[in-house]
Amino acid sequence: MLIRAIKTFAVAAFAFGLGGAAATKAEEISVTHWGALMYGGPYAVAMEKGFFKQAGVNITGILTSKGGGTTVRNVLAGGLPYGEVSLAAAVAAAKEGLEIKIVNAGAVSVADILWVTTPDSPIKSVKDLVGKKIAYTSPKSVTDMLSIMVLTKNGIELSKVERISTGSIGAGLTALGQGAVVAAPTMDPIWSRSADKYRPVFELSKELPSMIQTVGISTVDFIKKDPGKLKAIIEGRRKGVDFLNANPAEGGAIFAKAYNIEPALGEKAVRNMLAVGYWGKGDIDLAAMDRMVEGLRIIGEVDGKVDWSKLIDTSFLPADLRKPS
């Protein structure tokens, strides 16, 4: 979800032409961290169950990325009709003057992330972190932002806790195991695979209100050329979310197949996400978006106000989801 490379992809985007290749690559979309993190669940289901085809679009493949500007670049430079990206990356791209629109919400919670410790650790709560070292992934990342917000919410001065950048979730858990830190972040499906090895210190579902993590974007050019296809993608994803809610066991198996993990692990991870209302149907909660932007201001990734009226286009949502709340 880092967005410091936003400026670098602007040149590439215009070199290829915004939306110029849409006609040849319309069967592919881009989803941040596809194959690794939980954002892709509804898309996996929509492809497997034929929901995209039912809605009128033939999505045959999903491009992955490590998040941030890479996913935006996939849409811009690659001429794709749609991508699910971090809200931070979408805001940064718009600030750079790139012609994109947010067309739906994706992951509407940060509650997939939690900080854990070892089972025998004396650390029981956020208050116990005072005077200790905790991990986060990298500067200006979401885990950087959220760790600051949780400490602040609990009245803990940041100088009282040493936060260590470990570079990745895996590296943070390794540091925890070696005793270099007393708590480290994790998320599904990693958490579901290793929950017996750790104990939660704090869960964001209990610490912070909802914040929109990811949004669907498209280019202004594609919106003009093929609005029907964009509507179909959003509708197919919504049906994927509905299916996961109604059929977590089968949905978990489909997710596991797409991500090449064990079916039981896929089901457990899906049930965890459903318990915290992780996947939105597409409707846009402006207050939840503002809360995420406020967090991004804390880590210096956004300055000034975001004019959502210029960035959001809800006309491609189903009618019952169309009005921003």
Summary of the structure (lengths in Angstrom):
residues: 325
radius of gyration: 19.3
end to end distance: 24.7
largest distance: 59.0
contacts: 1182
relative contact order: 0.19
helix: 48%
strand: 15%
